[in-house]
Amino acid sequence: MGRGSRLFAGCLLLAALALRLGYIHQHGASPFFDAPVVDARTFLDQALAIAAGDLRGGAEPYWQAPLYIYLLAFVCWLMPGAYFVGIRLVHALLGALSCLLVYGLARRGFGEPAARIAGWGAALCGTFLYFEGELLAVPLEVFLDLLLLQLLVAAQDRGRSRDWGLAGVTAGLAALARPNILLFVALFCAWHLWRGRGAGALATFAGCALLVILPVTVRNWAAEPGLVLVSANGGVNFYIGNNADYERTVALRPGVEWEEMVSEPAREGHVTAAAKSSYFLRKGLAWIATHPLDYLGLLARKTRDFWSGPEVKRNQDIYHARQHSWILGLLLWDRHLSMPFGLVAPLGLLGLGLSLRIRGDPTALLRLYVLGYTASVVLFFPAARYRMPVVPVLIAFAALAAWRLLGSLRRRSWPAAARLGLPLAALLVLCNLGRAAPTDGDAQLHFDLGEVYLRKGEYALSEAHSRRALELDPGYNYARHNLAVACYHQGRLGESGRTARATLAENPRRVDTHVLLARIQLEVGRPQEARASLLRALELDPGSGMANYEYARLLYGQGRYAAAAEHFRRALASRPRDFRIHYQLGRALHQAGRAEAALDSYGRALSLERRPEALVAIGALHLVEGRNQTARTLFLEALELDPENPEAHVNMALMDTEEGRHGAAVERLRQVLARGPSPQAQALLEEVHRRIGTGQD
């Protein structure tokens, strides 16, 4: 690489990184920035559990490919207070490096001028920026796939075992990010053998890839017997994209229908993750075998959808993100031309055709990758998120076509320009026939916004978006539940109760709605009905953390402390890092007369969050045991966190009283009562006055 190429590469890296940092800054205004939904939320929840010490990532086989989850976990561990920014900075770096890899691959295949166009095309690709702003695996997938291609080119050139081994390790890592790459790996191995190249190099490559994947497969088997190579969601994803009711299954979102579908194998007696995945795989293959012509038609439809310009969402509406970033607004749109894919796809297809005349391993390898990865997506179902790993290589082919077309125009070679321009015009029309659905008409988007605002405590906004989701889809059960929750938090208990009952009429197995109804019933003074609702929730899901927690609180209020402690413990099984549950368990154990166990629970709560109520509770236990100095230290620490904490002040006043400092106790208690009513403070103040009046020390 000459000096000019190195200078260009450096400028490209800096420009791509600056653009991505600018987008991250603007994306911070999105309500989804620190409140991920659907897959992103699942990834974050798993990552936080791993960062907290569950290094196995749960007790079941991985549902989704685990590599990104562990990357996210590392960021959560490294930056516990800023992981929403931290992971996006990692994404930005991966994205900028991916632009360099696109430049390098295009340079090897098509020459310097086309490579520079490809580099800038990758840097300015709006969909790259969008996915780099989400808590999804796309930036990692793209980077690893491009790195794999770069290493394979180097391995073919040099023929060294270590190059093939490094390429194999990268292939294994890419499979742990998204297993689709395995189809390309298989095609590459077959192509390599067909060309009569060395089998030893191929064995090194494939062996290293398998060695990387094998620990995950073994871990999945150890969690649950059955072969799950990387993740257990392959079977259901195959069925979603290959059945007679494709339109419905591919559009399913979290709700009653989705739950009905994914629970079907269990109803048929298949209990392990491997068995459930195999069930769906067999079901999809059976439909293909009995309806071959319908399947061919569906394949054609999915191929058309893959090459269509609009970005088809899987979880979230991509175009909604434009509202919070003018950078994304400039680089991503869907009007007469869908940018960027509505331009990249036609140019890329034209470039693929032109590349057939170019000899050499790098170009052939890129063509094989586009073929293999496109097939891996079409065999399941296409969506913007899943086709993204193909886009950077398509950009390289698009750059070749653009450079050839510009060259013919510059030379005024009109016949050559027409031979390129006419098919390009036809491809532009074909790839831009479709249009994305209007953002405001997306029920799932409004449900997601309602969910996010619910988590943020903005209940009026949550209600508005939940109502909009129900206007667009009156049967959206999850949105109806969220509407009930939003009304509950706004104090409209009657409306919340009616909405909760309507939710249960649609889906009587919703545990969270039964729990919500119990809370409402408790607040309106119907404890027996609340108990029945909670028992129904526990009947549906005995391990529900939410149901066990609320039932434990009900038992605690009835003075049944030992039973309450047992249900708090059950709640901890599913929510082991919840401060509230540890704290409430400590209270129940304390009331049940088990001081040492209570102290342990309070300590665990304190290890999760240093909050004043836990400090006060521990201090109170030490005070009862006569360890006054330890108790005082804890109360003072609680007051540093919350200077007006009434329990800490009352306990300090109690110590002052017992030590004969009546004046200090009276002053402290009066300050507590000045801030609001406190029966404990009032009772202790009367006791102090009694002692002063009788002269008792």
WOURJO-V881854 format. One record per residue. N is the residue number from 0. RES is the residue in three letters. PHI is phi in degrees with one decimal (* if undefined). BURIAL is I if it has 9 or more other C-alpha atoms within 8 Angstrom, else O. Layout:
BEGIN
n={N	N}
res={RES	RES}
phi={PHI	PHI}
burial={BURIAL	BURIAL}
END
This chain:
BEGIN
n={0	1	2	3	4	5	6	7	8	9	10	11	12	13	14	15	16	17	18	19	20	21	22	23	24	25	26	27	28	29	30	31	32	33	34	35	36	37	38	39	40	41	42	43	44	45	46	47	48	49	50	51	52	53	54	55	56	57	58	59	60	61	62	63	64	65	66	67	68	69	70	71	72	73	74	75	76	77	78	79	80	81	82	83	84	85	86	87	88	89	90	91	92	93	94	95	96	97	98	99	100	101	102	103	104	105	106	107	108	109	110	111	112	113	114	115	116	117	118	119	120	121	122	123	124	125	126	127	128	129	130	131	132	133	134	135	136	137	138	139	140	141	142	143	144	145	146	147	148	149	150	151	152	153	154	155	156	157	158	159	160	161	162	163	164	165	166	167	168	169	170	171	172	173	174	175	176	177	178	179	180	181	182	183	184	185	186	187	188	189	190	191	192	193	194	195	196	197	198	199	200	201	202	203	204	205	206	207	208	209	210	211	212	213	214	215	216	217	218	219	220	221	222	223	224	225	226	227	228	229	230	231	232	233	234	235	236	237	238	239	240	241	242	243	244	245	246	247	248	249	250	251	252	253	254	255	256	257	258	259	260	261	262	263	264	265	266	267	268	269	270	271	272	273	274	275	276	277	278	279	280	281	282	283	284	285	286	287	288	289	290	291	292	293	294	295	296	297	298	299	300	301	302	303	304	305	306	307	308	309	310	311	312	313	314	315	316	317	318	319	320	321	322	323	324	325	326	327	328	329	330	331	332	333	334	335	336	337	338	339	340	341	342	343	344	345	346	347	348	349	350	351	352	353	354	355	356	357	358	359	360	361	362	363	364	365	366	367	368	369	370	371	372	373	374	375	376	377	378	379	380	381	382	383	384	385	386	387	388	389	390	391	392	393	394	395	396	397	398	399	400	401	402	403	404	405	406	407	408	409	410	411	412	413	414	415	416	417	418	419	420	421	422	423	424	425	426	427	428	429	430	431	432	433	434	435	436	437	438	439	440	441	442	443	444	445	446	447	448	449	450	451	452	453	454	455	456	457	458	459	460	461	462	463	464	465	466	467	468	469	470	471	472	473	474	475	476	477	478	479	480	481	482	483	484	485	486	487	488	489	490	491	492	493	494	495	496	497	498	499	500	501	502	503	504	505	506	507	508	509	510	511	512	513	514	515	516	517	518	519	520	521	522	523	524	525	526	527	528	529	530	531	532	533	534	535	536	537	538	539	540	541	542	543	544	545	546	547	548	549	550	551	552	553	554	555	556	557	558	559	560	561	562	563	564	565	566	567	568	569	570	571	572	573	574	575	576	577	578	579	580	581	582	583	584	585	586	587	588	589	590	591	592	593	594	595	596	597	598	599	600	601	602	603	604	605	606	607	608	609	610	611	612	613	614	615	616	617	618	619	620	621	622	623	624	625	626	627	628	629	630	631	632	633	634	635	636	637	638	639	640	641	642	643	644	645	646	647	648	649	650	651	652	653	654	655	656	657	658	659	660	661	662	663	664	665	666	667	668	669	670	671	672	673	674	675	676	677	678	679	680	681	682	683	684	685	686	687	688	689	690	691	692	693	694	695	696}
res={MET	GLY	ARG	GLY	SER	ARG	LEU	PHE	ALA	GLY	CYS	LEU	LEU	LEU	ALA	ALA	LEU	ALA	LEU	ARG	LEU	GLY	TYR	ILE	HIS	GLN	HIS	GLY	ALA	SER	PRO	PHE	PHE	ASP	ALA	PRO	VAL	VAL	ASP	ALA	ARG	THR	PHE	LEU	ASP	GLN	ALA	LEU	ALA	ILE	ALA	ALA	GLY	ASP	LEU	ARG	GLY	GLY	ALA	GLU	PRO	TYR	TRP	GLN	ALA	PRO	LEU	TYR	ILE	TYR	LEU	LEU	ALA	PHE	VAL	CYS	TRP	LEU	MET	PRO	GLY	ALA	TYR	PHE	VAL	GLY	ILE	ARG	LEU	VAL	HIS	ALA	LEU	LEU	GLY	ALA	LEU	SER	CYS	LEU	LEU	VAL	TYR	GLY	LEU	ALA	ARG	ARG	GLY	PHE	GLY	GLU	PRO	ALA	ALA	ARG	ILE	ALA	GLY	TRP	GLY	ALA	ALA	LEU	CYS	GLY	THR	PHE	LEU	TYR	PHE	GLU	GLY	GLU	LEU	LEU	ALA	VAL	PRO	LEU	GLU	VAL	PHE	LEU	ASP	LEU	LEU	LEU	LEU	GLN	LEU	LEU	VAL	ALA	ALA	GLN	ASP	ARG	GLY	ARG	SER	ARG	ASP	TRP	GLY	LEU	ALA	GLY	VAL	THR	ALA	GLY	LEU	ALA	ALA	LEU	ALA	ARG	PRO	ASN	ILE	LEU	LEU	PHE	VAL	ALA	LEU	PHE	CYS	ALA	TRP	HIS	LEU	TRP	ARG	GLY	ARG	GLY	ALA	GLY	ALA	LEU	ALA	THR	PHE	ALA	GLY	CYS	ALA	LEU	LEU	VAL	ILE	LEU	PRO	VAL	THR	VAL	ARG	ASN	TRP	ALA	ALA	GLU	PRO	GLY	LEU	VAL	LEU	VAL	SER	ALA	ASN	GLY	GLY	VAL	ASN	PHE	TYR	ILE	GLY	ASN	ASN	ALA	ASP	TYR	GLU	ARG	THR	VAL	ALA	LEU	ARG	PRO	GLY	VAL	GLU	TRP	GLU	GLU	MET	VAL	SER	GLU	PRO	ALA	ARG	GLU	GLY	HIS	VAL	THR	ALA	ALA	ALA	LYS	SER	SER	TYR	PHE	LEU	ARG	LYS	GLY	LEU	ALA	TRP	ILE	ALA	THR	HIS	PRO	LEU	ASP	TYR	LEU	GLY	LEU	LEU	ALA	ARG	LYS	THR	ARG	ASP	PHE	TRP	SER	GLY	PRO	GLU	VAL	LYS	ARG	ASN	GLN	ASP	ILE	TYR	HIS	ALA	ARG	GLN	HIS	SER	TRP	ILE	LEU	GLY	LEU	LEU	LEU	TRP	ASP	ARG	HIS	LEU	SER	MET	PRO	PHE	GLY	LEU	VAL	ALA	PRO	LEU	GLY	LEU	LEU	GLY	LEU	GLY	LEU	SER	LEU	ARG	ILE	ARG	GLY	ASP	PRO	THR	ALA	LEU	LEU	ARG	LEU	TYR	VAL	LEU	GLY	TYR	THR	ALA	SER	VAL	VAL	LEU	PHE	PHE	PRO	ALA	ALA	ARG	TYR	ARG	MET	PRO	VAL	VAL	PRO	VAL	LEU	ILE	ALA	PHE	ALA	ALA	LEU	ALA	ALA	TRP	ARG	LEU	LEU	GLY	SER	LEU	ARG	ARG	ARG	SER	TRP	PRO	ALA	ALA	ALA	ARG	LEU	GLY	LEU	PRO	LEU	ALA	ALA	LEU	LEU	VAL	LEU	CYS	ASN	LEU	GLY	ARG	ALA	ALA	PRO	THR	ASP	GLY	ASP	ALA	GLN	LEU	HIS	PHE	ASP	LEU	GLY	GLU	VAL	TYR	LEU	ARG	LYS	GLY	GLU	TYR	ALA	LEU	SER	GLU	ALA	HIS	SER	ARG	ARG	ALA	LEU	GLU	LEU	ASP	PRO	GLY	TYR	ASN	TYR	ALA	ARG	HIS	ASN	LEU	ALA	VAL	ALA	CYS	TYR	HIS	GLN	GLY	ARG	LEU	GLY	GLU	SER	GLY	ARG	THR	ALA	ARG	ALA	THR	LEU	ALA	GLU	ASN	PRO	ARG	ARG	VAL	ASP	THR	HIS	VAL	LEU	LEU	ALA	ARG	ILE	GLN	LEU	GLU	VAL	GLY	ARG	PRO	GLN	GLU	ALA	ARG	ALA	SER	LEU	LEU	ARG	ALA	LEU	GLU	LEU	ASP	PRO	GLY	SER	GLY	MET	ALA	ASN	TYR	GLU	TYR	ALA	ARG	LEU	LEU	TYR	GLY	GLN	GLY	ARG	TYR	ALA	ALA	ALA	ALA	GLU	HIS	PHE	ARG	ARG	ALA	LEU	ALA	SER	ARG	PRO	ARG	ASP	PHE	ARG	ILE	HIS	TYR	GLN	LEU	GLY	ARG	ALA	LEU	HIS	GLN	ALA	GLY	ARG	ALA	GLU	ALA	ALA	LEU	ASP	SER	TYR	GLY	ARG	ALA	LEU	SER	LEU	GLU	ARG	ARG	PRO	GLU	ALA	LEU	VAL	ALA	ILE	GLY	ALA	LEU	HIS	LEU	VAL	GLU	GLY	ARG	ASN	GLN	THR	ALA	ARG	THR	LEU	PHE	LEU	GLU	ALA	LEU	GLU	LEU	ASP	PRO	GLU	ASN	PRO	GLU	ALA	HIS	VAL	ASN	MET	ALA	LEU	MET	ASP	THR	GLU	GLU	GLY	ARG	HIS	GLY	ALA	ALA	VAL	GLU	ARG	LEU	ARG	GLN	VAL	LEU	ALA	ARG	GLY	PRO	SER	PRO	GLN	ALA	GLN	ALA	LEU	LEU	GLU	GLU	VAL	HIS	ARG	ARG	ILE	GLY	THR	GLY	GLN	ASP}
phi={*	-77.1	-62.8	-64.0	-66.8	-65.0	-64.1	-62.5	-60.7	-63.4	-63.8	-61.6	-60.9	-66.3	-65.7	-62.9	-67.7	-61.9	-62.3	-70.4	-64.9	-62.9	-66.1	-58.4	-60.1	-71.1	-65.1	-59.6	-79.5	-74.7	-63.9	-85.4	-57.7	-113.3	-144.0	-66.1	-128.4	53.0	-61.3	-61.1	-68.3	-61.2	-57.7	-65.8	-59.4	-66.3	-63.7	-65.0	-66.0	-65.8	-62.1	-82.6	129.0	-84.3	-66.6	-75.5	73.7	106.4	-101.8	-116.8	-57.2	-59.3	-78.4	-122.3	-54.0	-89.4	-59.9	-64.3	-60.2	-72.4	-61.6	-62.9	-61.8	-61.9	-65.7	-63.1	-70.9	-74.5	-128.1	-60.3	-99.1	-145.8	-71.3	-64.9	-79.1	-58.1	-68.2	-71.8	-66.1	-61.8	-59.1	-61.0	-65.3	-60.7	-63.9	-65.2	-65.7	-63.3	-61.4	-63.8	-66.6	-60.3	-59.4	-64.5	-66.4	-65.0	-65.0	-68.7	-89.9	-128.4	99.9	-62.1	-59.8	-64.7	-64.1	-65.9	-62.4	-63.2	-60.2	-68.2	-61.2	-67.0	-62.8	-100.1	-73.5	-63.4	-69.9	-59.1	-60.4	-58.7	-70.8	-71.1	-92.4	-106.9	-87.0	-129.7	-80.7	-53.0	-59.5	-69.1	-59.2	-61.1	-61.9	-66.6	-66.1	-66.2	-63.3	-59.3	-61.6	-62.0	-70.1	-67.3	-61.0	-64.6	-65.0	-66.9	-71.2	-91.9	71.6	-85.7	-61.8	-66.4	-67.4	-65.9	-64.2	-64.9	-62.9	-65.1	-59.9	-65.1	-61.8	-63.0	-63.2	-61.3	-66.7	-75.5	-88.8	-157.7	-64.8	-52.1	-62.1	-65.5	-66.4	-61.6	-59.4	-64.5	-63.5	-63.0	-61.6	-64.5	-62.8	-62.1	-68.5	-61.0	-81.0	76.6	-78.6	-63.8	-72.8	-64.2	-62.6	-65.9	-64.0	-62.4	-60.6	-66.4	-63.8	-65.6	-61.5	-66.2	-63.7	-73.0	-77.1	-54.6	-59.0	-69.5	-62.6	-64.3	-61.5	-63.0	-65.9	-64.9	-70.3	-163.9	-56.1	135.5	-82.6	-123.3	-59.0	-127.5	-142.8	-95.8	-92.6	-62.8	-63.5	-66.8	-66.3	-64.6	-65.4	-54.0	-93.7	-144.7	-160.2	-69.2	-112.9	-55.3	-54.4	-76.0	-67.6	-72.4	-96.9	-63.1	-126.7	-51.6	166.0	-62.2	-64.4	-62.7	-62.9	-61.9	-68.4	-70.9	-90.0	-59.0	-59.2	-63.6	-66.6	-91.8	96.5	-95.6	-108.4	-86.5	-62.0	-64.0	-66.6	-64.8	-63.3	-63.7	-59.4	-67.5	-62.0	-62.9	-65.3	-65.4	-66.0	-63.4	-65.1	-61.1	-65.7	-91.5	-134.1	-61.8	-69.3	-62.3	-66.1	-62.2	-63.8	-67.3	-60.1	-63.1	-65.2	-68.4	-65.1	-61.2	-64.6	-60.5	-90.5	-77.2	-64.1	-59.9	-85.7	-82.9	-72.0	-107.7	-113.6	-124.3	-72.4	-64.8	-71.6	-62.4	-63.9	-62.1	-63.4	-110.5	-152.8	-71.4	-62.3	-65.9	-59.7	-76.6	-107.4	-142.4	-156.7	-142.8	-117.5	-69.8	-122.4	-86.4	-102.9	-96.6	-69.0	-66.0	-102.4	-64.0	-63.0	-61.3	-63.6	-64.5	-64.1	-63.9	-63.1	-59.3	-64.3	-64.6	-69.6	-62.1	-88.0	-95.8	-84.8	126.1	-62.7	-57.7	-67.3	-62.4	-63.5	-64.9	-63.1	-63.0	-63.7	-59.8	-61.3	-66.9	-72.3	-59.9	-62.0	-65.3	-81.2	-65.1	-63.5	-101.1	-160.9	-83.9	-155.8	-55.4	-63.7	-83.5	-87.5	-55.9	-61.5	-80.8	-58.5	-62.1	-73.1	-61.6	-61.0	-63.3	-67.1	-61.1	-64.6	-60.0	-63.5	-62.5	-65.7	-65.0	-66.6	-61.6	-63.2	-66.8	-69.5	-66.3	-83.5	58.0	-90.7	-65.9	-60.4	-65.4	-63.1	-67.6	-63.7	-91.6	-70.2	-66.8	-63.5	-64.2	-61.3	-64.4	-65.7	-60.3	-65.6	-63.4	-78.2	-118.8	-71.6	-81.5	-135.8	-71.0	-65.7	-58.7	-58.3	-69.2	-96.3	-97.0	-62.9	-66.5	-59.8	-69.5	-62.1	-60.5	-64.3	-61.4	-64.6	-64.9	-67.2	-64.2	-65.5	-84.8	80.1	-97.7	-72.5	-65.6	-66.8	-61.3	-61.3	-61.6	-72.1	-65.1	-64.1	-64.6	-60.6	-72.9	-63.3	-75.5	-143.5	-60.1	-97.3	-78.3	-62.7	-64.3	-67.4	-65.7	-61.2	-62.9	-62.8	-61.9	-65.5	-61.9	-64.6	-59.2	-71.9	-94.2	83.9	-93.2	-67.6	-63.1	-65.4	-62.9	-63.3	-63.0	-68.1	-63.4	-66.2	-65.3	-63.1	-71.7	-65.0	-76.5	-142.1	-67.8	-99.1	-80.3	-64.6	-64.3	-74.1	-60.1	-66.5	-59.3	-61.2	-63.4	-61.0	-62.8	-61.9	-65.1	-69.3	-95.0	82.8	-123.1	-65.0	-67.4	-66.5	-61.7	-61.7	-63.7	-64.6	-70.7	-65.2	-65.0	-61.4	-71.2	-65.7	-71.2	-146.7	-59.5	-95.7	-62.6	-62.0	-64.3	-66.5	-63.8	-63.3	-68.5	-68.6	-62.5	-64.0	-63.1	-63.7	-60.8	-64.2	-90.9	80.6	-96.6	-70.4	-65.1	-65.4	-61.3	-59.9	-62.9	-74.5	-62.4	-63.7	-64.2	-63.1	-66.4	-60.5	-99.9	-134.0	-69.0	-112.7	-95.1	-55.8	-58.6	-68.4	-59.9	-65.3	-66.9	-62.3	-59.0	-62.4	-64.3	-64.6	-60.4	-66.9	-81.8	84.5	-109.6	-63.4	-64.7	-64.4	-62.9	-60.9	-63.8	-65.4	-61.3	-63.4	-65.1	-60.3	-66.1	-69.2	-85.3	-145.8	-84.8	-113.2	-63.1	-63.2	-70.1	-61.0	-64.6	-63.4	-65.6	-60.9	-63.2	-65.8	-65.1	-64.3	-62.0	-83.4	84.6	-91.0	-64.1	-66.1	-62.4	-61.3	-60.8	-59.7	-67.7	-64.8	-64.4	-65.7	-62.7	-71.3	-66.5	-76.9	-142.8	-59.5	-107.3	-60.7	-67.0	-64.7	-64.0	-64.6	-63.8	-65.9	-64.1	-64.9	-61.8	-64.9	-59.9	-63.1	-64.8	-95.8	84.3	-93.0	-65.7	-63.4	-63.2	-65.1	-61.4	-61.6	-65.1	-68.1	-64.4	-65.5	-62.8	-68.4	-66.7	-88.6	158.1	-66.3	-150.4	-57.4	-65.0	-64.7	-64.1	-64.7	-69.0	-63.2	-63.6	-64.8	-64.6	-62.0	-62.3	-65.8	-63.5	-67.2	-95.2	73.4	-83.6	-88.5}
burial={O	O	O	O	I	I	O	I	I	O	O	I	I	I	I	I	I	O	I	I	I	I	I	I	O	I	I	O	O	O	I	I	I	O	I	I	I	O	O	I	I	I	I	I	O	I	I	I	I	I	I	O	O	I	O	O	I	O	O	O	I	I	O	O	I	I	I	I	I	I	O	I	I	I	I	I	I	O	I	O	O	O	I	O	O	I	I	I	I	O	I	I	I	I	I	I	I	I	I	I	I	I	I	I	I	I	I	I	I	I	I	I	O	I	I	I	I	I	I	I	I	I	I	O	I	I	O	I	I	I	I	I	I	I	I	I	O	I	I	I	I	I	I	I	I	I	I	I	I	I	I	I	I	I	I	O	O	O	I	O	I	O	I	I	I	I	I	I	I	I	I	I	I	I	I	I	I	I	I	I	I	I	I	I	I	O	I	I	I	O	O	I	I	O	O	O	O	O	O	O	I	I	O	I	I	I	I	I	I	I	I	I	I	I	O	I	I	O	I	I	I	O	I	I	I	I	O	I	I	I	I	I	I	I	I	I	I	I	I	I	I	I	I	O	O	I	O	O	I	I	O	O	O	O	I	O	O	I	I	O	O	O	O	O	I	I	O	O	O	I	O	I	I	I	I	I	I	I	I	I	I	O	I	I	I	O	I	I	O	O	O	O	O	O	I	O	O	I	I	O	O	I	I	O	O	I	O	I	I	I	I	I	I	O	O	O	I	I	I	O	I	I	O	I	I	O	O	I	I	O	I	I	I	I	O	O	I	I	I	I	I	I	I	I	I	I	I	I	I	I	I	I	O	I	I	O	O	O	O	O	O	I	I	I	I	I	I	I	I	I	O	I	I	I	O	I	I	I	I	I	I	I	I	I	I	O	I	I	I	I	I	I	I	I	I	I	I	I	I	I	I	I	I	O	I	O	O	I	I	O	O	O	I	O	O	O	I	O	O	I	I	O	I	I	O	O	I	I	O	O	I	I	O	O	O	O	O	O	I	O	O	I	I	I	I	I	I	I	I	I	I	I	I	I	O	O	O	I	I	O	I	I	I	I	I	I	I	I	I	I	O	I	O	O	O	I	I	I	I	I	I	I	I	I	I	I	I	I	O	O	O	I	I	O	I	I	I	O	I	I	I	O	I	I	O	O	I	O	O	I	I	I	I	I	I	I	I	I	I	I	I	I	O	O	O	I	O	O	I	I	I	O	I	I	I	I	I	I	O	O	O	O	I	I	I	I	I	I	I	I	I	I	I	I	I	I	O	O	O	I	I	I	I	I	I	I	I	I	I	I	I	I	I	I	O	O	O	I	I	O	I	I	I	I	I	I	I	I	I	I	O	O	O	I	I	O	I	I	I	I	I	I	I	I	I	I	O	I	O	I	I	I	O	I	I	I	I	I	I	I	I	I	I	O	O	O	I	I	O	I	I	I	I	I	I	I	I	I	I	O	O	O	O	O	I	O	O	I	I	I	I	I	I	I	I	I	I	O	O	O	I	I	O	I	I	I	O	I	I	I	O	I	I	O	O	O	O	I	O	O	I	I	O	I	I	O	O	I	O	O	I	I	O	O	O	O	O}
END
